Amino acid sequence: MTKLTKRFVEAVEPQSKGHVVWDDELPGFGLRVYPSGKRSYIVQYRSRGRSRRYTIGLHGIWTPETARREAFRFSWLRVSCRR
């Protein structure tokens, strides 16, 4: 686990199976790396006792910083809607 930066995201090597690299700075925020090399930013959260993943967008269109802000906003909206 590490902070997702542009340099780190571009250096991650794809594996034979897809995998997720989680961010240290924001819980639930991560990078999904597909075997094809495609990378997308995700948020993992719980809803009604089940774990869910929401895809923010593809790397290249989204930078790690903007995706992190969107993940934070998404998690904040989920918390405020429960009250």
Secondary structure, DSSP 8 states (H G I E B T S, - for coil): -B---HHHHHH----SS-EEEEBSSSTTEEEEE-TTS-EEEEEEEEETTEEEEEEEEEBTTB-HHHHHHHHHHHHHHHHHHH-
